[in-house]
Amino acid sequence: MTTVMDRETELATPPMLEFRGVEKIFRNGYHAITPLDLSIAKGEIVSIVGPSGCGKTTVLRMAAGLAEVSSGELVRRASEQAYVFQDPTLLAWRTVQSNVELVAKLKKMPKVERRTAAAAALETVGLTPFASALPRQLSGGMKMRVSLARAITSSPEIMFFDEPFAALDEFTRAKMSEVVLDLWRLQQFSALFITHSIQEAVNIAHRVVVMAARPGRIDRVIDSPSPPTQDGSARDTAALDDLTQEISGLLAFDH
């Protein structure tokens, strides 16, 4: 366990994403994020947990370029990125296939190419039989699979997840975490994953960032004792459970 970690010297390639003394102060004077230092390596998944109001989503939005940085420097070394929201944001009148093609269409990908990419993405998330279905015919978990399929059609180098599974039941939520890890093994993207679920944060990440509130800041950055691997090898569930309990204690005590 440590405080903010600078892993650049440990890595052969530059980080995919770097926060260097980044602050966020809103126009009304609210100091949302104090100077923040964090890096995400190529192919690394970093999750963020913390109490409501600590600025998790603000950090994510700045990372994705959806919110401006007030001061400091944010470096993003990805030519392609994707954002998965809390809501699947599917267009009700479009089929599953058409929804998955939408991002590629907006990027002006040729029709044959985007259809091929969408079909491959649907196969990856296990929804090929539902390609012609409409969103209203899908369960909540299936809708999120469509959202994930749409996100990977452009082969993003980094993905941003804003509590995407918060509305799902516990069982479906656990299954969706495994879908994300399967996609990560296939495409080897980097990821920043925001969640209120400590267990989800621990299960999905190589490192867990624990934030504190008032003002928003990084309290701890903890390396996973049994991180996800590219070969999908078994993980030490007891060690992950221990980390979940440790972080739960930190949040209960510190906040």
N, C-alpha and C positions, 0 to 999 in steps of 0.2 A: 504494500500500500504506500501511496505517495501523494504529494500535492501535484500541481500541474506539471506534466512531464513534457520535456522537449526530446522527442525521439529521433529528430533529424540526423543526429550524429550516429545513431544506431542503424540507420537504413542505407541501403545501397542507392536508392532512388529518392528524389525529393518527395515530400508528402503531397498527397493529392489535394489536401486542404489545410490551410494554416490560419489561425487567428493570432495576431501579434498585437497585444495590448489593445484589443478591440473593446470599445465602449458603445453603449446605446443610451442616449438621453432624448426623450421625446420632447416635442415642441412645448408642451405644458410644463416642462422642467422635471418630469418624472425620470429618475435615474434607474433605468431598467436593468442595465448590465454594467458592472464595474470592469476595469481593464482585465481582459480575458485572454489567456494564452492556451492554445490547444492545437494539436496537429492530428491529422488522420492520414495514415499511410496508404499506399496503393494496396487495394485488396483487403483493407481493414474495416471491420464494423465497429463503430463506437456508439454506445447507447447513452442517453442522458435521462436521469431520474431526479426528482426533487419535488418539494411541496408546490402547491398551486401558487402562482405569482412569482416564482423564482426566475422566470424568463426563458424557460426551455424552448418554447416555440419562437420567441424572439431570436434566440441564438440560431435556430434552424432557418428562419426566414432570412437572416443576414447571410448565413452560409450559402443559401440557394440564390442569393441576389434579389430576393423579394422585398427586402428592407435595407435601407441605407445604414452604413456604419457611421456613428457620430465621430469617432476618433480611432486611431490605431490603423492597422493594415490587415486586410483579409486577402489571402492569396488562394486562388482556385485554379488548379492545373488540369482541368477536365474540358475537353472539347464537346462532350455530350453529357448531359445530366438529366435526371428525372425526379419528379416530386410526387409522392403518394400521400394524398390528403386523408383526413379522418373520414370523409364521405367519399364513396367511390366516384361520384360526379359523372354518372353515366347518362347519356342522352336517351330519354325514354322511347323515342321514336326510331332509334337506330338498333339494329341487331347487335348481338354480341360481337360478331366479326367486324361490323362497321364501327362499333365503339373502339375496338382495339386498333383499327386502322387510323383512327382520327389524328393522333399525334403525328404519325408518319405522313399523313395527307397534308397537315398544316406545314410540315417541313418540306413539302413538295417532292416527296419521294415518288418515283414512277409507280403507276397503279399496279403493275404486275409484281414489282419488287415489294411494295407495301403489303399486298395480299399474301405473298409468300411469307413475309416476316410475321404478319398477324397470325397466319395459320400455324407457324412454328411456335409462336408464343402461346397460343391457345393449347397446343399439344403439351407444351412444357408445364402449364398449370392444370392440365387435366380437364379442359373444357371443350375439346374438339366436338363432342356430340351436341353441344349447346350453341354452336356457332351461329345458327339461324334463329335462336331464341331472342326474345325481348327482355330487357332488364326486369320487368315486372314478374317474369316467370322464374326468376332466380332467387335463391336464398341469400341471406346477408353475406355468408362466407363466399358464395359463388360470385357475388358482385365484386367483392374485394379481389378475387382471383382475376376477374376481368380487368380491374384497375391495375393490378400488377402486370398482367400480360401487355396492356397498353403501354405501360412504363418501359418495358424492356425491348419494345420493337426497334428503338433507335440505338440499342446496345450502349446504354449509358456507362460512363466510367465512374460516375458517382451518383448515388441515389439518396434522396432525402425523404424520410418517413415521419409524418406528423401524426402520431398516435393513430395509425391506420386501423387498428383492430379494437379500439376502445368500446365500440358498440356491439361487439360479438360476445357470445357466451364463452365461458372458460375453455370448454373442449375445443370449439372451433378456433378460438384464439391461439391455442397451443398448436393446432394443425397449421394455421396460417404462418406461424413463426417458422415451422419446418419448411413450408413452401418458399419463404424468403431465403432460407439457408440453401435450399436446393437451387434456387435461381442464382444465388451468390456463387455456388460451386460451379455452375455452368458458365456464368458470364464474368466472374471474378471482379465485380465492381467494388468500389469503396462505398461505405454507407454511414450516414448519421441518422440514428433512430431515436425518436422522442417517444417516451411512454410514461404512464403513471404506474404501470405494473413493474414492481421490482423483479419479480420472477422472470417476466418477459425480457427485461433489460439484461438480466444475467444470462439467460439461455441463448440470447441471440448474438451477444457481443464478444469481441476480443478484449475490450476495455469498457468499464462502466464509469461514467462521469456523474458524480453526486453533486448537485447544486444546492445552494442555500439561498434564502430570500432576504429581501429588504436590506441592501439592494441585491439583485441577482449576481451570484458569483460562484465560481467553482470551489467546492469544499474539499473534495477528494477525487482522484482518478485512480481506479483500481484495476489492475490486470486480472483477467479471468484466470482462475486456477486450472480450467479445462476448456480452452477456447474452441470454437468450431474449426474444423479442418477441411481442407479441400477433398480429402478422400472419404469423408463422412465417417471416420472411425469413432468407436464408442467413446463417450465422454464420462468423466467422473461425476455422476449425479450427486453423490454425497458432498463433494467439494462445492458444487454449484449451489446446493441447498444451504450449505454453511455460509456461502457468500451472500445469498439472499437474506438470511437471518442477520448477518453482520450489517448489511446496508439498511435493513429495517430498523435495527437498533440505532444506527447512526442518525437516521431521519427522526426517529422518535425522541432521541436524546438532544440532538442539536437544534431541532426545529419545533 
